[in-house]
Amino acid sequence: MEALLLTHLAATDDDMRELALQRGVIVRDYLALQKLPLERLFLGAAKAVPPEAKWSPRAELNLSAR
């Protein structure tokens, strides 16, 4: 099933950037609902990673206090 999906599922770099942006917006909105001030919440640009021989789905979230 996995092989079948991978051969027929097309996802461009633009699709991946859009997905990353959507995920970031969801996290930002959740944090805003937790009463964090919007002026302290920022979305960074999605970073493209070159294809790896052994790929696994993942997401990175970086939080910092300024």
C-alpha positions in Angstrom: 0.0 0.0 0.0 2.8 2.4 0.9 4.6 1.8 -2.4 1.4 2.3 -4.3 0.7 5.6 -2.5 4.3 6.9 -3.0 4.2 6.2 -6.8 0.8 7.9 -7.3 0.9 10.7 -4.8 2.5 13.9 -6.2 3.6 16.6 -3.8 5.7 19.5 -5.0 8.0 21.6 -3.0 5.4 24.4 -3.1 2.8 21.9 -1.6 5.2 21.1 1.2 5.9 24.8 2.0 2.1 25.5 2.0 1.6 22.5 4.4 4.3 23.8 6.7 2.8 27.3 6.7 -0.7 25.9 7.5 0.8 23.9 10.4 2.6 27.0 11.7 -0.6 29.0 11.6 -2.5 26.4 13.5 0.2 26.3 16.2 0.3 30.1 16.4 -3.5 30.3 16.7 -3.5 27.7 19.4 -0.9 29.6 21.4 -2.9 32.8 20.9 -6.0 31.0 22.4 -3.8 30.3 25.4 -3.6 34.1 25.9 -0.1 34.6 24.5 0.1 38.0 22.9 0.0 38.0 19.1 2.9 40.5 18.9 5.1 37.8 20.5 4.2 35.1 18.1 6.1 34.8 14.8 6.0 32.4 11.9 9.4 31.6 10.3 9.9 30.6 6.7 9.6 27.0 5.8 13.0 25.4 5.1 13.4 23.0 2.2 15.4 19.9 3.0 17.1 17.9 0.2 15.6 14.5 -0.3 17.1 11.8 1.8 17.7 8.2 1.0 15.8 7.1 4.1 13.0 9.6 4.6 10.6 9.7 7.5 7.8 12.2 8.2 8.7 14.8 10.8 8.2 18.4 11.9 10.4 20.7 13.8 9.1 23.4 16.3 11.5 25.9 17.7 10.5 28.1 20.6 12.6 30.9 22.0 12.2 33.6 24.6 13.3 37.1 23.6 
